[in-house]
Structure formats: C-alpha cells, structure tokens
Amino acid sequence: MTNWRAVIIGFLVATVLGILGLALPGVGQLAAGLIGGFVAGYIAGGGLGSGFWHGLLAGALGGIVGGLLIAIVVGIAGWAGGPIGGAISGVAGLGIFAMALLISFIMALESAIAGAIGGVLNPGRSDRTGQPADRY
C-alpha cells in the first residue's frame, strides 16, 4: 500500500531544495531529487521495493509539477506575444512537452534509487504515528 504522506513529504523536500538549488543549476536539482526520494523511501520504510516505489512516486510528482510550471510560463509568454506569439508557443509546446517528460523520467528514476536506499535503511514499515507497524 502506498504511504501518501511519505510521498508528499518527499515531494515537498525535493521541491524546496530544488528551488534553493537554483543557485547551482543542474547540481541543485539533482541533489534535490536524490534527497527528496531518500526522504520518501525512509519515511515509508519497508525495505528496498517499498522505498523504490515511494521515491519513484515522489520524483514523478515533482517532475509533473515542474513540467506544468514550465508550460504555464511558456503559455503566458505566448499570450503576451499576440497571435504570432501564440502560434510560436504552440509549436514550442511540443518541445516543452518532450522536455518535461524527460525531466520527469530522470527525476523519478533518481528519486526511486535514493528511495530504495532510504527504504533499506528503515526496514520497518511505519504508520502515521511514526511507530513501526509490528508494534500493534
């Protein structure tokens, strides 16, 4: 079962660190994805597979939101350019979609690997209280 709390916390960590990581383009976003995936996997616990899954979801969510933000910026820029700008941004939209898909895939993959490591370091699956589930 998916621990959505772990996924959302991992996503938020990756998002905040990604924004702060804009000072180091590329490296900052890479580190943000790794740390966010690790956090999601560690919070979810449950070993390698569970950590991988939760890190994958956190990274994919981050990639989708990042792609959406890029699309909004390009749409607004096209809107400001009038009909010609709209046509140019429409054509550019295909390239942006492909780039957002690639970024989403890379973020999901790196977060999944880091999440697997986090899941291995916390083999006991935990519930919302933070206590291992086998205590109940």
Stockholm file with secondary structure:
# STOCKHOLM 1.0

chainA/1-136         MTNWRAVIIGFLVATVLGILGLALPGVGQLAAGLIGGFVAGYIAGGGLGSGFWHGLLAGALGGIVGGLLIAIVVGIAGWAGGPIGGAISGVAGLGIFAMALLISFIMALESAIAGAIGGVLNPGRSDRTGQPADRY
#=GR chainA/1-136 SS CCCHHHHHHHHHHHHHHHHHGGGSTTHHHHHHHHHHHHHHHHHHCSSHHHHHHHHHHHHHHHHHHHHHHHHHHHHHHHHHTHHHHHHHHHHHHHHHHHHHHHHHHHHHHHHHHHHHHHHHHCCSCBCTTSSBGGGC
#=GC SS_cons         CCCHHHHHHHHHHHHHHHHHGGGSTTHHHHHHHHHHHHHHHHHHCSSHHHHHHHHHHHHHHHHHHHHHHHHHHHHHHHHHTHHHHHHHHHHHHHHHHHHHHHHHHHHHHHHHHHHHHHHHHCCSCBCTTSSBGGGC
//
